[in-house]
Amino acid sequence: MENWFKDWFGSEEYLNVYKHRNDEDATKLLELILKQTNPTKQNHILDAACGAGRHSIYLASKGFKVVGFDLSKTLLLKAKEDAKNRLVENNFVCADLREIYFRKKFDLIINLFTSFGYFKNDKENFKFINTSFSLLNENGFYVLDYLNKNFLLANLTGESEKEINGRTIIEKRKVINNRIIKEIQIKKGPEEQHFVESVRLYSKAEIESEFKRIGFTPVFVFGDYDGTNYDEQNSTRLILFFKK
Ligand SMILES: C[S@@+](CC[C@H](N)C(=O)[O-])C[C@H]1O[C@@H](n2cnc3c(N)ncnc32)[C@H](O)[C@@H]1O
C-alpha cells in the first residue's frame, strides 16, 4: 500500500482510467502557465512526474527546452514514442521525486495533475519542493496543479462506474487519515485487476506555509485551467504559482 504509485502508474491501465486527461486538457493548463510565467525559448523547464509526457511534448513542440522525469518506465516509454512520432526532442529521464538531482538549473518547474502528496509523510511529500528550490534559477517559477481539498470533501462520489476501451472501471472513494483513498477495479472480459490511489489532502494554507518556509514566495493562485480565481469551497483545482 505504501508504494501504491509504483503499481498503479506502472500499469498499462492508468491511461485508460484517466483518458480524459488528454492533450487538450494539457494544452489548456499550459497556456495558463505560459501566460503567467512568460518563459523565453532560452529558458529551461522541468516537468516533474511527467507521466506519458503530454505537457513536456507540447512545450517542446513550441520550442522550449524541456526535461521530463517520472518513476514509471511504462509511461516514459509512451512519452518517448510520442515525442519521436511528433518529431520533438526527447528528454525523458526515469527518476524518483524523492531522490532526483540535476547539475543544471531550471527557470520553471511544473508538477501537474495531482502528482503530489503520494508519500507516507510530509517530509517525503515536500522533499522535492526543497530540491526544487536549489534547482531553480533566481526568479524561477514553481507551478503546482493539485486537488482542492474542500471541494473534494464536499463533492466526494463514493462509487462510480465507467466503460472505456472495452473495460468496466469501478472507482470507490473514501477519506481516511486525511488521505483520499481510491480503489480502482478494472474488468476486461474474464480478467480483473485492482489498484489503489492514496493522496494526502493538504489545504492551500498548509502548502503555502511549507513553500514559504523553504524560501518560495506565493505569486498567483487559480481555481481551474481557465484561470478562474481560486475559491476554497467551489474551485475544482488548486493551482499555485511560486517564485524563488
Ligand atoms: C497523476 S499522474 C500525472 C502525470 C502527468 N503529470 C500528467 O499530467 O499526465 C502522476 C505521475 O506521478 C508519477 N510518480 C508517482 N510517484 C513518483 C515518484 N516517486 N517519483 C517520480 N514520479 C512519480 C507517476 O508515475 C505518474 O506519471
The ligand as a Gaussian input file, in Angstrom:
#p B3LYP/6-31G(d) Opt

LIG

0 1
 C       -1.487000      11.583000     -11.978000
 S       -0.050000      11.194000     -12.866000
 C        0.294000      12.711000     -13.705000
 C        1.258000      12.580000     -14.844000
 C        1.491000      13.833000     -15.667000
 N        1.961000      14.932000     -14.857000
 C        0.237000      14.208000     -16.413000
 O       -0.398000      15.204000     -16.069000
 O       -0.131000      13.488000     -17.346000
 C        1.167000      11.112000     -11.602000
 C        2.551000      10.775000     -12.076000
 O        3.451000      10.768000     -10.961000
 C        4.412000       9.773000     -11.181000
 N        5.052000       9.381000      -9.921000
 C        4.478000       8.748000      -8.888000
 N        5.366000       8.564000      -7.902000
 C        6.530000       9.085000      -8.339000
 C        7.814000       9.193000      -7.763000
 N        8.074000       8.701000      -6.549000
 N        8.783000       9.803000      -8.469000
 C        8.538000      10.272000      -9.727000
 N        7.327000      10.203000     -10.316000
 C        6.335000       9.620000      -9.637000
 C        3.608000       8.648000     -11.781000
 O        4.378000       7.653000     -12.375000
 C        2.671000       9.399000     -12.728000
 O        3.217000       9.509000     -14.002000

